């Protein structure tokens, strides 16, 4: 079953630029290396620039699991940890229509 | 500028089926009638079936504004109001990567 992910990150105001640089790298690496990735995008809220969200689509749960254990993903998460203002929210979705 | 929208709805447990029926109709009408609609999908959280999210892409803010004032959208919102367990969250995004 195809899985969609909305991963919201609340980034510290003085860290958004650095976050964006690293998140763009993560987007590039994921698209390039991670099998089963249909869509992987970095979005920024138009009213709140500190809300940076990754919008994802995966062929199935297995593809997503492999992405989560890929080195480029783990490296990005390790870097992101100190940039967060508060915990983010991650939702996995199935498509109804 | 293209706009993406993530509209999260927290629906009462005993109203999710009714919500889904009406939301599917809204998806159909929006795709059929609303110019500038690139993507309009109904998603359900895999762990929390009460979290029903509409994922949208619009050509620009003007297209989104017209959708928000369309009769089928207003009718759907009027119906949805009594189904909500708590206020939802709507985010408008620009794409960085």
N, CA and C atoms of all chains as a GROMACS GRO file, in nm:
protein
  582
    1UNK      N    1   0.083  -0.120   0.000
    1UNK     CA    2   0.000   0.000   0.000
    1UNK      C    3   0.087   0.126   0.000
    2UNK      N    4   0.054   0.218  -0.089
    2UNK     CA    5   0.130   0.343  -0.092
    2UNK      C    6   0.110   0.420   0.040
    3UNK      N    7   0.219   0.478   0.087
    3UNK     CA    8   0.218   0.553   0.212
    3UNK      C    9   0.255   0.699   0.184
    4UNK      N   10   0.178   0.791   0.239
    4UNK     CA   11   0.216   0.932   0.233
    4UNK      C   12   0.255   0.979   0.372
    5UNK      N   13   0.352   1.067   0.378
    5UNK     CA   14   0.402   1.115   0.506
    5UNK      C   15   0.402   1.267   0.505
    6UNK      N   16   0.354   1.325   0.616
    6UNK     CA   17   0.367   1.469   0.639
    6UNK      C   18   0.447   1.484   0.768
    7UNK      N   19   0.571   1.531   0.756
    7UNK     CA   20   0.661   1.543   0.872
    7UNK      C   21   0.688   1.691   0.898
    8UNK      N   22   0.624   1.743   1.004
    8UNK     CA   23   0.636   1.886   1.037
    8UNK      C   24   0.751   1.908   1.134
    9UNK      N   25   0.837   2.002   1.102
    9UNK     CA   26   0.950   2.038   1.187
    9UNK      C   27   0.937   2.184   1.231
   10UNK      N   28   0.941   2.206   1.361
   10UNK     CA   29   0.938   2.342   1.416
   10UNK      C   30   1.080   2.383   1.449
   11UNK      N   31   1.138   2.464   1.361
   11UNK     CA   32   1.282   2.493   1.367
   11UNK      C   33   1.305   2.628   1.438
   12UNK      N   34   1.413   2.635   1.515
   12UNK     CA   35   1.450   2.761   1.580
   12UNK      C   36   1.470   2.870   1.475
   13UNK      N   37   1.426   2.992   1.508
   13UNK     CA   38   1.429   3.102   1.410
   13UNK      C   39   1.570   3.124   1.355
   14UNK      N   40   1.669   3.115   1.440
   14UNK     CA   41   1.806   3.144   1.394
   14UNK      C   42   1.873   3.021   1.331
   15UNK      N   43   1.797   2.914   1.316
   15UNK     CA   44   1.852   2.792   1.256
   15UNK      C   45   1.781   2.752   1.127
   16UNK      N   46   1.683   2.832   1.084
   16UNK     CA   47   1.606   2.789   0.966
   16UNK      C   48   1.695   2.782   0.841
   17UNK      N   49   1.785   2.877   0.824
   17UNK     CA   50   1.870   2.875   0.705
   17UNK      C   51   1.956   2.748   0.700
   18UNK      N   52   2.017   2.716   0.814
   18UNK     CA   53   2.101   2.596   0.821
   18UNK      C   54   2.018   2.470   0.799
   19UNK      N   55   1.899   2.469   0.861
   19UNK     CA   56   1.811   2.354   0.844
   19UNK      C   57   1.779   2.334   0.696
   20UNK      N   58   1.746   2.443   0.629
   20UNK     CA   59   1.705   2.434   0.488
   20UNK      C   60   1.818   2.377   0.401
   21UNK      N   61   1.941   2.421   0.427
   21UNK     CA   62   2.056   2.369   0.351
   21UNK      C   63   2.066   2.218   0.366
   22UNK      N   64   2.059   2.172   0.492
   22UNK     CA   65   2.073   2.028   0.516
   22UNK      C   66   1.952   1.950   0.467
   23UNK      N   67   1.834   2.008   0.480
   23UNK     CA   68   1.714   1.938   0.436
   23UNK      C   69   1.712   1.924   0.284
   24UNK      N   70   1.762   2.025   0.214
   24UNK     CA   71   1.771   2.014   0.067
   24UNK      C   72   1.865   1.901   0.027
   25UNK      N   73   1.974   1.886   0.102
   25UNK     CA   74   2.066   1.774   0.077
   25UNK      C   75   1.996   1.641   0.100
   26UNK      N   76   1.919   1.634   0.208
   26UNK     CA   77   1.844   1.511   0.238
   26UNK      C   78   1.745   1.479   0.125
   27UNK      N   79   1.679   1.583   0.074
   27UNK     CA   80   1.585   1.564  -0.038
   27UNK      C   81   1.660   1.506  -0.159
   28UNK      N   82   1.773   1.566  -0.191
   28UNK     CA   83   1.853   1.518  -0.305
   28UNK      C   84   1.896   1.373  -0.287
   29UNK      N   85   1.950   1.342  -0.170
   29UNK     CA   86   2.001   1.207  -0.146
   29UNK      C   87   1.887   1.104  -0.148
   30UNK      N   88   1.775   1.142  -0.088
   30UNK     CA   89   1.663   1.047  -0.082
   30UNK      C   90   1.610   1.017  -0.221
   31UNK      N   91   1.593   1.124  -0.302
   31UNK     CA   92   1.544   1.102  -0.438
   31UNK      C   93   1.642   1.016  -0.519
   32UNK      N   94   1.771   1.038  -0.492
   32UNK     CA   95   1.874   0.970  -0.572
   32UNK      C   96   1.892   0.823  -0.530
   33UNK      N   97   1.889   0.798  -0.399
   33UNK     CA   98   1.932   0.667  -0.350
   33UNK      C   99   1.820   0.576  -0.300
   34UNK      N  100   1.706   0.632  -0.260
   34UNK     CA  101   1.609   0.549  -0.186
   34UNK      C  102   1.503   0.492  -0.280
   35UNK      N  103   1.510   0.361  -0.300
   35UNK     CA  104   1.414   0.292  -0.387
   35UNK      C  105   1.273   0.307  -0.330
   36UNK      N  106   1.177   0.319  -0.421
   36UNK     CA  107   1.038   0.327  -0.377
   36UNK      C  108   0.993   0.466  -0.337
   37UNK      N  109   1.080   0.564  -0.356
   37UNK     CA  110   1.044   0.703  -0.324
   37UNK      C  111   0.974   0.765  -0.445
   38UNK      N  112   0.847   0.798  -0.427
   38UNK     CA  113   0.769   0.859  -0.534
   38UNK      C  114   0.779   1.011  -0.528
   39UNK      N  115   0.787   1.062  -0.406
   39UNK     CA  116   0.786   1.206  -0.387
   39UNK      C  117   0.854   1.236  -0.254
   40UNK      N  118   0.937   1.338  -0.253
   40UNK     CA  119   1.006   1.378  -0.130
   40UNK      C  120   1.040   1.526  -0.145
   41UNK      N  121   0.965   1.609  -0.075
   41UNK     CA  122   0.974   1.753  -0.097
   41UNK      C  123   0.990   1.829   0.035
   42UNK      N  124   1.059   1.939   0.028
   42UNK     CA  125   1.073   2.029   0.143
   42UNK      C  126   0.981   2.149   0.124
   43UNK      N  127   0.891   2.169   0.220
   43UNK     CA  128   0.794   2.280   0.213
   43UNK      C  129   0.817   2.375   0.330
   44UNK      N  130   0.781   2.502   0.307
   44UNK     CA  131   0.789   2.603   0.415
   44UNK      C  132   0.654   2.672   0.427
   45UNK      N  133   0.602   2.679   0.548
   45UNK     CA  134   0.474   2.746   0.572
   45UNK      C  135   0.484   2.892   0.529
   46UNK      N  136   0.382   2.941   0.457
   46UNK     CA  137   0.391   3.077   0.403
   46UNK      C  138   0.378   3.183   0.513
   47UNK      N  139   0.314   3.148   0.626
   47UNK     CA  140   0.298   3.247   0.734
   47UNK      C  141   0.400   3.228   0.845
   48UNK      N  142   0.448   3.104   0.860
   48UNK     CA  143   0.542   3.074   0.968
   48UNK      C  144   0.666   3.006   0.910
   49UNK      N  145   0.770   3.086   0.878
   49UNK     CA  146   0.889   3.029   0.812
   49UNK      C  147   0.963   2.926   0.897
   50UNK      N  148   0.931   2.919   1.026
   50UNK     CA  149   0.995   2.819   1.112
   50UNK      C  150   0.930   2.681   1.100
   51UNK      N  151   0.814   2.676   1.035
   51UNK     CA  152   0.749   2.546   1.014
   51UNK      C  153   0.794   2.491   0.878
   52UNK      N  154   0.882   2.393   0.883
   52UNK     CA  155   0.940   2.333   0.762
   52UNK      C  156   0.898   2.186   0.758
   53UNK      N  157   0.829   2.151   0.652
   53UNK     CA  158   0.761   2.022   0.645
   53UNK      C  159   0.813   1.941   0.528
   54UNK      N  160   0.835   1.814   0.553
   54UNK     CA  161   0.872   1.724   0.444
   54UNK      C  162   0.748   1.643   0.405
   55UNK      N  163   0.718   1.649   0.276
   55UNK     CA  164   0.601   1.582   0.219
   55UNK      C  165   0.652   1.464   0.137
   56UNK      N  166   0.605   1.345   0.172
   56UNK     CA  167   0.663   1.223   0.114
   56UNK      C  168   0.556   1.130   0.059
   57UNK      N  169   0.596   1.054  -0.042
   57UNK     CA  170   0.515   0.943  -0.090
   57UNK      C  171   0.608   0.826  -0.116
   58UNK      N  172   0.566   0.708  -0.068
   58UNK     CA  173   0.646   0.587  -0.080
   58UNK      C  174   0.563   0.475  -0.139
   59UNK      N  175   0.628   0.388  -0.213
   59UNK     CA  176   0.559   0.273  -0.273
   59UNK      C  177   0.490   0.188  -0.168
   60UNK      N  178   0.558   0.171  -0.054
   60UNK     CA  179   0.505   0.086   0.052
   60UNK      C  180   0.584   0.110   0.181
   61UNK      N  181   0.537   0.044   0.288
   61UNK     CA  182   0.599   0.062   0.419
   61UNK      C  183   0.744   0.017   0.418
   62UNK      N  184   0.773  -0.088   0.342
   62UNK     CA  185   0.910  -0.139   0.338
   62UNK      C  186   1.007  -0.034   0.282
   63UNK      N  187   0.966   0.034   0.176
   63UNK     CA  188   1.051   0.139   0.118
   63UNK      C  189   1.075   0.250   0.220
   64UNK      N  190   0.969   0.287   0.290
   64UNK     CA  191   0.982   0.391   0.394
   64UNK      C  192   1.077   0.344   0.504
   65UNK      N  193   1.063   0.220   0.547
   65UNK     CA  194   1.151   0.167   0.652
   65UNK      C  195   1.297   0.171   0.609
   66UNK      N  196   1.323   0.136   0.485
   66UNK     CA  197   1.461   0.139   0.436
   66UNK      C  198   1.517   0.281   0.435
   67UNK      N  199   1.433   0.375   0.394
   67UNK     CA  200   1.472   0.516   0.398
   67UNK      C  201   1.510   0.558   0.541
   68UNK      N  202   1.427   0.516   0.637
   68UNK     CA  203   1.450   0.556   0.776
   68UNK      C  204   1.579   0.497   0.833
   69UNK      N  205   1.628   0.392   0.773
   69UNK     CA  206   1.753   0.332   0.821
   69UNK      C  207   1.872   0.365   0.730
   70UNK      N  208   1.851   0.448   0.627
   70UNK     CA  209   1.961   0.488   0.538
   70UNK      C  210   2.055   0.584   0.611
   71UNK      N  211   2.182   0.575   0.578
   71UNK     CA  212   2.281   0.658   0.647
   71UNK      C  213   2.252   0.807   0.628
   72UNK      N  214   2.217   0.849   0.506
   72UNK     CA  215   2.192   0.993   0.484
   72UNK      C  216   2.074   1.043   0.566
   73UNK      N  217   1.975   0.955   0.590
   73UNK     CA  218   1.863   0.995   0.675
   73UNK      C  219   1.907   1.008   0.821
   74UNK      N  220   1.981   0.907   0.868
   74UNK     CA  221   2.027   0.911   1.008
   74UNK      C  222   2.118   1.032   1.033
   75UNK      N  223   2.207   1.060   0.936
   75UNK     CA  224   2.296   1.176   0.951
   75UNK      C  225   2.214   1.305   0.959
   76UNK      N  226   2.114   1.317   0.873
   76UNK     CA  227   2.032   1.439   0.874
   76UNK      C  228   1.959   1.454   1.007
   77UNK      N  229   1.900   1.345   1.056
   77UNK     CA  230   1.827   1.353   1.183
   77UNK      C  231   1.919   1.394   1.298
   78UNK      N  232   2.042   1.340   1.298
   78UNK     CA  233   2.138   1.376   1.403
   78UNK      C  234   2.168   1.525   1.399
   79UNK      N  235   2.181   1.580   1.278
   79UNK     CA  236   2.208   1.723   1.265
   79UNK      C  237   2.085   1.806   1.304
   80UNK      N  238   1.967   1.760   1.263
   80UNK     CA  239   1.846   1.838   1.285
   80UNK      C  240   1.812   1.853   1.434
   81UNK      N  241   1.850   1.754   1.514
   81UNK     CA  242   1.804   1.748   1.653
   81UNK      C  243   1.824   1.881   1.727
   82UNK      N  244   1.941   1.943   1.710
   82UNK     CA  245   1.970   2.065   1.786
   82UNK      C  246   1.903   2.189   1.727
   83UNK      N  247   1.841   2.174   1.608
   83UNK     CA  248   1.778   2.289   1.542
   83UNK      C  249   1.632   2.307   1.581
   84UNK      N  250   1.575   2.209   1.649
   84UNK     CA  251   1.431   2.209   1.672
   84UNK      C  252   1.390   2.297   1.790
   85UNK      N  253   1.286   2.375   1.768
   85UNK     CA  254   1.234   2.459   1.876
   85UNK      C  255   1.144   2.378   1.968
   86UNK      N  256   1.066   2.291   1.909
   86UNK     CA  257   0.979   2.201   1.986
   86UNK      C  258   0.958   2.076   1.903
   87UNK      N  259   0.906   1.971   1.966
   87UNK     CA  260   0.889   1.846   1.892
   87UNK      C  261   0.800   1.865   1.770
   88UNK      N  262   0.834   1.798   1.663
   88UNK     CA  263   0.753   1.804   1.542
   88UNK      C  264   0.642   1.700   1.547
   89UNK      N  265   0.572   1.688   1.436
   89UNK     CA  266   0.463   1.591   1.427
   89UNK      C  267   0.482   1.515   1.296
   90UNK      N  268   0.473   1.384   1.303
   90UNK     CA  269   0.487   1.302   1.183
   90UNK      C  270   0.361   1.218   1.168
   91UNK      N  271   0.298   1.229   1.052
   91UNK     CA  272   0.179   1.149   1.026
   91UNK      C  273   0.200   1.064   0.901
   92UNK      N  274   0.164   0.938   0.913
   92UNK     CA  275   0.164   0.846   0.798
   92UNK      C  276   0.020   0.828   0.753
   93UNK      N  277   0.000   0.838   0.622
   93UNK     CA  278  -0.136   0.835   0.569
   93UNK      C  279  -0.153   0.732   0.459
   94UNK      N  280  -0.274   0.681   0.451
   94UNK     CA  281  -0.320   0.610   0.331
   94UNK      C  282  -0.415   0.704   0.257
   95UNK      N  283  -0.428   0.681   0.127
   95UNK     CA  284  -0.508   0.768   0.042
   95UNK      C  285  -0.648   0.708   0.023
   96UNK      N  286  -0.750   0.785   0.058
   96UNK     CA  287  -0.889   0.737   0.043
   96UNK      C  288  -0.950   0.783  -0.090
   97UNK      N  289  -0.907   0.898  -0.136
   97UNK     CA  290  -0.962   0.953  -0.262
   97UNK      C  291  -0.867   1.059  -0.314
   98UNK      N  292   0.273   3.183  -0.770
   98UNK     CA  293   0.346   3.079  -0.700
   98UNK      C  294   0.254   2.963  -0.663
   99UNK      N  295   0.301   2.842  -0.690
   99UNK     CA  296   0.222   2.725  -0.653
   99UNK      C  297   0.208   2.717  -0.500
  100UNK      N  298   0.087   2.680  -0.458
  100UNK     CA  299   0.058   2.670  -0.314
  100UNK      C  300   0.021   2.525  -0.282
  101UNK      N  301   0.078   2.472  -0.176
  101UNK     CA  302   0.035   2.341  -0.127
  101UNK      C  303  -0.036   2.359   0.007
  102UNK      N  304  -0.136   2.278   0.031
  102UNK     CA  305  -0.216   2.291   0.153
  102UNK      C  306  -0.224   2.154   0.220
  103UNK      N  307  -0.204   2.155   0.352
  103UNK     CA  308  -0.230   2.036   0.433
  103UNK      C  309  -0.336   2.076   0.534
  104UNK      N  310  -0.456   2.022   0.518
  104UNK     CA  311  -0.570   2.059   0.604
  104UNK      C  312  -0.608   1.937   0.687
  105UNK      N  313  -0.572   1.942   0.815
  105UNK     CA  314  -0.598   1.829   0.906
  105UNK      C  315  -0.733   1.846   0.975
  106UNK      N  316  -0.814   1.742   0.969
  106UNK     CA  317  -0.945   1.743   1.036
  106UNK      C  318  -0.950   1.634   1.141
  107UNK      N  319  -0.983   1.672   1.264
  107UNK     CA  320  -0.999   1.577   1.373
  107UNK      C  321  -1.148   1.547   1.388
  108UNK      N  322  -1.190   1.433   1.336
  108UNK     CA  323  -1.332   1.402   1.322
  108UNK      C  324  -1.377   1.313   1.439
  109UNK      N  325  -1.500   1.335   1.486
  109UNK     CA  326  -1.557   1.250   1.592
  109UNK      C  327  -1.558   1.105   1.545
  110UNK      N  328  -1.529   1.013   1.638
  110UNK     CA  329  -1.516   0.871   1.602
  110UNK      C  330  -1.642   0.819   1.533
  111UNK      N  331  -1.759   0.859   1.582
  111UNK     CA  332  -1.884   0.806   1.524
  111UNK      C  333  -1.928   0.884   1.401
  112UNK      N  334  -1.844   0.976   1.355
  112UNK     CA  335  -1.879   1.055   1.236
  112UNK      C  336  -1.780   1.037   1.121
  113UNK      N  337  -1.679   0.953   1.143
  113UNK     CA  338  -1.577   0.942   1.038
  113UNK      C  339  -1.635   0.888   0.907
  114UNK      N  340  -1.725   0.790   0.915
  114UNK     CA  341  -1.781   0.734   0.791
  114UNK      C  342  -1.858   0.841   0.713
  115UNK      N  343  -1.940   0.917   0.783
  115UNK     CA  344  -2.017   1.023   0.717
  115UNK      C  345  -1.924   1.130   0.661
  116UNK      N  346  -1.822   1.164   0.738
  116UNK     CA  347  -1.726   1.264   0.691
  116UNK      C  348  -1.661   1.217   0.562
  117UNK      N  349  -1.620   1.091   0.560
  117UNK     CA  350  -1.550   1.038   0.442
  117UNK      C  351  -1.639   1.044   0.317
  118UNK      N  352  -1.766   1.010   0.332
  118UNK     CA  353  -1.858   1.016   0.218
  118UNK      C  354  -1.864   1.159   0.162
  119UNK      N  355  -1.883   1.255   0.250
  119UNK     CA  356  -1.895   1.394   0.204
  119UNK      C  357  -1.761   1.448   0.154
  120UNK      N  358  -1.653   1.408   0.216
  120UNK     CA  359  -1.521   1.457   0.173
  120UNK      C  360  -1.486   1.401   0.036
  121UNK      N  361  -1.526   1.276   0.009
  121UNK     CA  362  -1.501   1.221  -0.125
  121UNK      C  363  -1.578   1.298  -0.231
  122UNK      N  364  -1.698   1.340  -0.196
  122UNK     CA  365  -1.778   1.423  -0.289
  122UNK      C  366  -1.707   1.557  -0.312
  123UNK      N  367  -1.654   1.615  -0.206
  123UNK     CA  368  -1.581   1.741  -0.219
  123UNK      C  369  -1.459   1.724  -0.309
  124UNK      N  370  -1.389   1.613  -0.292
  124UNK     CA  371  -1.273   1.585  -0.376
  124UNK      C  372  -1.316   1.579  -0.524
  125UNK      N  373  -1.421   1.504  -0.550
  125UNK     CA  374  -1.471   1.491  -0.689
  125UNK      C  375  -1.509   1.628  -0.747
  126UNK      N  376  -1.588   1.703  -0.672
  126UNK     CA  377  -1.635   1.834  -0.722
  126UNK      C  378  -1.518   1.929  -0.745
  127UNK      N  379  -1.424   1.929  -0.652
  127UNK     CA  380  -1.311   2.020  -0.663
  127UNK      C  381  -1.227   1.988  -0.786
  128UNK      N  382  -1.199   1.859  -0.806
  128UNK     CA  383  -1.120   1.819  -0.924
  128UNK      C  384  -1.193   1.854  -1.053
  129UNK      N  385  -1.326   1.842  -1.049
  129UNK     CA  386  -1.405   1.862  -1.171
  129UNK      C  387  -1.424   2.010  -1.203
  130UNK      N  388  -1.449   2.091  -1.101
  130UNK     CA  389  -1.495   2.228  -1.126
  130UNK      C  390  -1.393   2.337  -1.099
  131UNK      N  391  -1.293   2.312  -1.014
  131UNK     CA  392  -1.210   2.423  -0.966
  131UNK      C  393  -1.083   2.438  -1.048
  132UNK      N  394  -1.078   2.544  -1.125
  132UNK     CA  395  -0.962   2.571  -1.211
  132UNK      C  396  -0.838   2.591  -1.124
  133UNK      N  397  -0.725   2.546  -1.176
  133UNK     CA  398  -0.599   2.567  -1.104
  133UNK      C  399  -0.571   2.462  -0.999
  134UNK      N  400  -0.657   2.360  -0.990
  134UNK     CA  401  -0.637   2.253  -0.892
  134UNK      C  402  -0.546   2.147  -0.953
  135UNK      N  403  -0.428   2.132  -0.897
  135UNK     CA  404  -0.331   2.034  -0.946
  135UNK      C  405  -0.351   1.900  -0.874
  136UNK      N  406  -0.389   1.909  -0.749
  136UNK     CA  407  -0.398   1.788  -0.665
  136UNK      C  408  -0.495   1.818  -0.551
  137UNK      N  409  -0.581   1.722  -0.523
  137UNK     CA  410  -0.678   1.739  -0.413
  137UNK      C  411  -0.715   1.599  -0.367
  138UNK      N  412  -0.663   1.559  -0.253
  138UNK     CA  413  -0.675   1.420  -0.209
  138UNK      C  414  -0.722   1.412  -0.065
  139UNK      N  415  -0.794   1.304  -0.037
  139UNK     CA  416  -0.837   1.276   0.100
  139UNK      C  417  -0.750   1.166   0.156
  140UNK      N  418  -0.684   1.195   0.270
  140UNK     CA  419  -0.595   1.099   0.334
  140UNK      C  420  -0.647   1.065   0.474
  141UNK      N  421  -0.614   0.943   0.518
  141UNK     CA  422  -0.650   0.902   0.655
  141UNK      C  423  -0.525   0.852   0.726
  142UNK      N  424  -0.503   0.903   0.846
  142UNK     CA  425  -0.386   0.860   0.924
  142UNK      C  426  -0.394   0.709   0.951
  143UNK      N  427  -0.281   0.640   0.931
  143UNK     CA  428  -0.285   0.494   0.944
  143UNK      C  429  -0.301   0.450   1.090
  144UNK      N  430  -0.262   0.536   1.184
  144UNK     CA  431  -0.275   0.497   1.326
  144UNK      C  432  -0.397   0.558   1.393
  145UNK      N  433  -0.442   0.671   1.342
  145UNK     CA  434  -0.556   0.742   1.401
  145UNK      C  435  -0.660   0.770   1.293
  146UNK      N  436  -0.759   0.680   1.278
  146UNK     CA  437  -0.856   0.695   1.168
  146UNK      C  438  -0.941   0.821   1.179
  147UNK      N  439  -0.938   0.886   1.296
  147UNK     CA  440  -1.014   1.011   1.311
  147UNK      C  441  -0.941   1.132   1.252
  148UNK      N  442  -0.815   1.114   1.220
  148UNK     CA  443  -0.739   1.223   1.157
  148UNK      C  444  -0.750   1.209   1.005
  149UNK      N  445  -0.831   1.295   0.946
  149UNK     CA  446  -0.858   1.291   0.802
  149UNK      C  447  -0.809   1.422   0.742
  150UNK      N  448  -0.717   1.409   0.649
  150UNK     CA  449  -0.642   1.525   0.601
  150UNK      C  450  -0.663   1.543   0.451
  151UNK      N  451  -0.684   1.667   0.412
  151UNK     CA  452  -0.692   1.695   0.269
  151UNK      C  453  -0.558   1.755   0.226
  152UNK      N  454  -0.501   1.693   0.123
  152UNK     CA  455  -0.371   1.734   0.069
  152UNK      C  456  -0.396   1.800  -0.066
  153UNK      N  457  -0.352   1.925  -0.079
  153UNK     CA  458  -0.389   2.004  -0.196
  153UNK      C  459  -0.268   2.069  -0.263
  154UNK      N  460  -0.281   2.089  -0.394
  154UNK     CA  461  -0.185   2.171  -0.468
  154UNK      C  462  -0.264   2.260  -0.562
  155UNK      N  463  -0.227   2.388  -0.563
  155UNK     CA  464  -0.296   2.487  -0.645
  155UNK      C  465  -0.195   2.565  -0.728
  156UNK      N  466  -0.240   2.603  -0.846
  156UNK     CA  467  -0.154   2.682  -0.935
  156UNK      C  468  -0.104   2.810  -0.868
  157UNK      N  469  -0.195   2.873  -0.791
  157UNK     CA  470  -0.161   2.999  -0.725
  157UNK      C  471  -0.267   3.033  -0.620
  158UNK      N  472  -0.240   3.140  -0.546
  158UNK     CA  473  -0.331   3.180  -0.438
  158UNK      C  474  -0.470   3.214  -0.491
  159UNK      N  475  -0.476   3.270  -0.611
  159UNK     CA  476  -0.606   3.308  -0.667
  159UNK      C  477  -0.694   3.185  -0.691
  160UNK      N  478  -0.634   3.078  -0.744
  160UNK     CA  479  -0.710   2.954  -0.765
  160UNK      C  480  -0.761   2.900  -0.632
  161UNK      N  481  -0.675   2.903  -0.531
  161UNK     CA  482  -0.717   2.856  -0.398
  161UNK      C  483  -0.831   2.942  -0.344
  162UNK      N  484  -0.820   3.073  -0.359
  162UNK     CA  485  -0.926   3.163  -0.311
  162UNK      C  486  -1.059   3.132  -0.378
  163UNK      N  487  -1.055   3.107  -0.508
  163UNK     CA  488  -1.180   3.076  -0.580
  163UNK      C  489  -1.240   2.945  -0.528
  164UNK      N  490  -1.154   2.848  -0.503
  164UNK     CA  491  -1.202   2.721  -0.445
  164UNK      C  492  -1.272   2.746  -0.312
  165UNK      N  493  -1.211   2.831  -0.229
  165UNK     CA  494  -1.266   2.856  -0.095
  165UNK      C  495  -1.400   2.927  -0.099
  166UNK      N  496  -1.429   2.993  -0.211
  166UNK     CA  497  -1.558   3.061  -0.223
  166UNK      C  498  -1.656   2.984  -0.313
  167UNK      N  499  -1.616   2.866  -0.360
  167UNK     CA  500  -1.706   2.785  -0.444
  167UNK      C  501  -1.819   2.726  -0.358
  168UNK      N  502  -1.936   2.712  -0.418
  168UNK     CA  503  -2.052   2.664  -0.342
  168UNK      C  504  -2.029   2.523  -0.285
  169UNK      N  505  -1.968   2.435  -0.364
  169UNK     CA  506  -1.947   2.298  -0.315
  169UNK      C  507  -1.852   2.295  -0.195
  170UNK      N  508  -1.757   2.389  -0.192
  170UNK     CA  509  -1.668   2.397  -0.076
  170UNK      C  510  -1.743   2.450   0.046
  171UNK      N  511  -1.820   2.555   0.027
  171UNK     CA  512  -1.897   2.613   0.140
  171UNK      C  513  -1.997   2.512   0.196
  172UNK      N  514  -2.064   2.439   0.106
  172UNK     CA  515  -2.160   2.337   0.151
  172UNK      C  516  -2.090   2.230   0.234
  173UNK      N  517  -1.974   2.186   0.187
  173UNK     CA  518  -1.900   2.082   0.259
  173UNK      C  519  -1.859   2.133   0.397
  174UNK      N  520  -1.807   2.256   0.404
  174UNK     CA  521  -1.762   2.310   0.533
  174UNK      C  522  -1.879   2.320   0.631
  175UNK      N  523  -1.997   2.360   0.581
  175UNK     CA  524  -2.116   2.371   0.668
  175UNK      C  525  -2.152   2.234   0.724
  176UNK      N  526  -2.141   2.130   0.640
  176UNK     CA  527  -2.171   1.994   0.688
  176UNK      C  528  -2.065   1.944   0.785
  177UNK      N  529  -1.939   1.974   0.755
  177UNK     CA  530  -1.828   1.920   0.835
  177UNK      C  531  -1.829   1.976   0.978
  178UNK      N  532  -1.879   2.097   0.995
  178UNK     CA  533  -1.864   2.168   1.124
  178UNK      C  534  -1.906   2.081   1.243
  179UNK      N  535  -2.019   2.014   1.231
  179UNK     CA  536  -2.072   1.937   1.345
  179UNK      C  537  -1.999   1.803   1.363
  180UNK      N  538  -1.913   1.766   1.268
  180UNK     CA  539  -1.842   1.638   1.275
  180UNK      C  540  -1.709   1.647   1.349
  181UNK      N  541  -1.665   1.768   1.376
  181UNK     CA  542  -1.529   1.785   1.426
  181UNK      C  543  -1.520   1.762   1.577
  182UNK      N  544  -1.418   1.687   1.618
  182UNK     CA  545  -1.395   1.664   1.760
  182UNK      C  546  -1.322   1.782   1.823
  183UNK      N  547  -1.230   1.838   1.748
  183UNK     CA  548  -1.156   1.956   1.794
  183UNK      C  549  -1.111   2.033   1.671
  184UNK      N  550  -1.070   2.157   1.690
  184UNK     CA  551  -1.031   2.237   1.573
  184UNK      C  552  -0.918   2.170   1.495
  185UNK      N  553  -0.923   2.179   1.366
  185UNK     CA  554  -0.818   2.124   1.282
  185UNK      C  555  -0.705   2.223   1.264
  186UNK      N  556  -0.614   2.187   1.176
  186UNK     CA  557  -0.500   2.276   1.149
  186UNK      C  558  -0.485   2.284   0.997
  187UNK      N  559  -0.473   2.405   0.947
  187UNK     CA  560  -0.455   2.423   0.803
  187UNK      C  561  -0.325   2.498   0.780
  188UNK      N  562  -0.240   2.439   0.698
  188UNK     CA  563  -0.114   2.506   0.664
  188UNK      C  564  -0.103   2.524   0.514
  189UNK      N  565  -0.063   2.644   0.477
  189UNK     CA  566  -0.033   2.674   0.336
  189UNK      C  567   0.118   2.677   0.320
  190UNK      N  568   0.164   2.611   0.216
  190UNK     CA  569   0.309   2.596   0.198
  190UNK      C  570   0.356   2.641   0.061
  191UNK      N  571   0.478   2.689   0.058
  191UNK     CA  572   0.553   2.701  -0.067
  191UNK      C  573   0.657   2.589  -0.070
  192UNK      N  574   0.698   2.551  -0.190
  192UNK     CA  575   0.792   2.440  -0.208
  192UNK      C  576   0.934   2.493  -0.220
  193UNK      N  577   1.023   2.444  -0.133
  193UNK     CA  578   1.163   2.488  -0.138
  193UNK      C  579   1.249   2.390  -0.218
  194UNK      N  580   1.211   2.265  -0.216
  194UNK     CA  581   1.288   2.162  -0.289
  194UNK      C  582   1.202   2.039  -0.307
   0.00000   0.00000   0.00000
